[in-house]
Amino acid sequence: MKLLSGKTCRRTFAFLRVNLEAFIWLAALVSFIFHDPSSVHYSLCPLHNLGIDFCPGCGLGHAISYFFHGDIVRSFEAHPLGIFAVALLSYRIFSIFRMNYINYKLIFKS
C-alpha cells in the first residue's frame, strides 16, 4: 500500500510551509474559543511582569475570548480593540490562504 507519492508529498509540505503564518494565527484564535475569559492566568506581558500597571495590550486576549463566547459588552470592557483584532486576524488568515492558493495553483499545475 502506497501512502503518498513523492510529488503529492512535496506539494503537501510546500502548501503547509507557505501557509505556516496563517495556521499559527488560526491556532491562536481557536485557542481563545476554548479559553475561559474570566479565569486568572499567568501573564506573558513583559510590562506586567516588571510591575508596570499600564500596558496598551493587556486585556486583548480576554476581549477576544469574550467575543468568541458572545459577550460583546465585556469584550469591549476588557479591551476596546478586541473585536477589531479578531476582524484583522481573520482577514490576514483569509488573505494568506487566498494568496498562497493562487500561487500554489500556478506553481503546481498538473
N, C-alpha and C positions, 0 to 999 in steps of 0.2 A: 504494500500500500504506500503510495507516494503522497506525502502531505502537501508540500508546496514545491513548485518548480523554482529554479533559480531566478527566472525572470519575475515571477509573481512575488517572491520573497524580496527581491531588490525594490520592486515597486512599493510594496507594503512598508518597508523600512524607510524609503525615501518620503513617502506620504507622512509617516509618523514624525520623521526628523524635521520636515519643513513646517509642520503644524504643532511643534512642541510648545511654543508660546501659548497657542490657543488652548491646548489641552491643560496646561498649568493654570490658566485663568479659569477655565471651566471647572477644574477640580476645586479651585478656591471658592468659586460661587456655590458649587454643590455642597462643600463643607459647611457653608453658612446656613444651608437649608436644614442640616441636621444639628446645628449648634443651638443650644438653649441660650437665648439672648439675655435672660435675667440672671444667669449664673455668673459668679465671680471667678475669674481665672487669672493666671499669671500673665502679665503684660510683657510683650516684646518691645515695647516703646522705649527707646533709649532715654528720652527726656523724662518719662515717668520713673524709670529706674534710677535716674540721677536725682530724683526728688523735686523736679520742676513741675509745678502744678499745671501750667498751661501747655497744651500741645494741640496744634491745629488738626491733627489726625485722630486723636483719641475719641473713641465712640463710633468711629466709622464702621468697624466690624459689627458692633451691636446694632447700628442703624440698618445695615444690610440684612442682618438676621431678622430683626423685627419686620422689615419689609417683606421678606420671604414668608414670614409667619402671618402676614396680613394685617399687622398693626402699624398702619401708616402714621398715626399721630405719635406713637412712641418712637418710631423710626426717625421722624423729623426732630423730636426732642433729643434723641441720642446724638444725632449729627445732621445738620440741615442738608448736607450734600450726599447723604447715603443713597437716596433714590437716584440722584444724578450719577453716582458711581456705578450703580447696577446697570443703568442705561448705557453708560460709557463702556463698561467692560463687555456688556452683551454685544454692542456694536463692534468692538475690537475683535471679539471672538468670531463674529459673523464675517467681518471683512478679511480676517486672516484665512479662514476656511474658503471663502469665495475666491480670493486672490490666488491661493495655492491650488485650488481645484482647477482654475482656468489654466495656470501654468503646468499643472500635473497632466491635464489633457493634452496640452501642446507638446510636452516633452515625451510622453509615453503613448503616443498614438499606436494603436495596434494594427 
